[in-house]
């Protein structure tokens, strides 16, 4: 029983330490890939857009604030707003 509890506690600690945390960045869009549903920022970071964000509404040269997290090795946008 004690071994089982230790194993469960270890799994929970590992799972919580690898959870994705949201990051926010303000940058300018360098390019928009409509086919790939992604944008590339001027710093070279490529971010994938989910279905609820329309790639057609974004333009290269637009300054934006993007909130994203990394899932399965891909950076996925959760929100994108024009920067002030």
N, C-alpha and C positions, 0 to 999 in steps of 0.2 A: 504494500500500500504506500509506504513511504517513497519507494522508488518511482511509483506511478505519479505521485504528487510532484516530485522533483522534475520528472520528465515533462509534465504539463506546464509547470512554472517556467522551465527553460524554453519550451516552444512559444509560450506567450511573450516572454521577454524578447526573443528573437523576432517574432512577428511584429511587435510594436516598434522595434528599433529599425526595421526596414520599411516602415510605412512611408508613403509619399507625403511630403510637405509642400504646401503651395508656396510659390515664389512669385514676387512681383518685380517687373522691370519696366522702365520707361525708355523707349528707344524709337528709332525711325524704321519703318518697313523698307527694306532694300528691294524685295521682290515678292510677288504673289504667284503661287502655283495653283491655279484653279483646278487642274486635273488631279493633283495630289492633295487638295484641300490643306495646304500649308502656306506659311509665310516664312520669309527669312528676314531677320533683322540686320541692321548695319553692323552689328558685332559678330555676324556669321551664324548666330543661333537660329536653327530651323525649328519652328513650332507647328504642330499639327492642330488643325481646327476640328472640333466636333461637329456633328450634324446641325446643331442648333445655332451655329455661327456661320453666316453666309459669306463665303470667300469673295463674292462679287461686290460686297459693300466696302472692301478694303482696297487701298491703292498704294503703290510704291511712292515713297516720299512722305507718307502720312506719319506724323508723330503720335505714338500710342502708348498707353499703359496697359501691360498684359499681365494677367495672373495665370500661372500655369503650374503643373506638377508633372513629375516624371513617372510614367507607368510603363512597365515592360520595356524599359530602355528608350522610350519615346517621350518627348516633351509635348504634353497635351494642354491646350489653352482651356481655361475655365471661364475667363472673361477678358474682354478687350474693349477699351474705351479710348476715345481721343484724349491725348495728353493736354494739359493746360499750359 
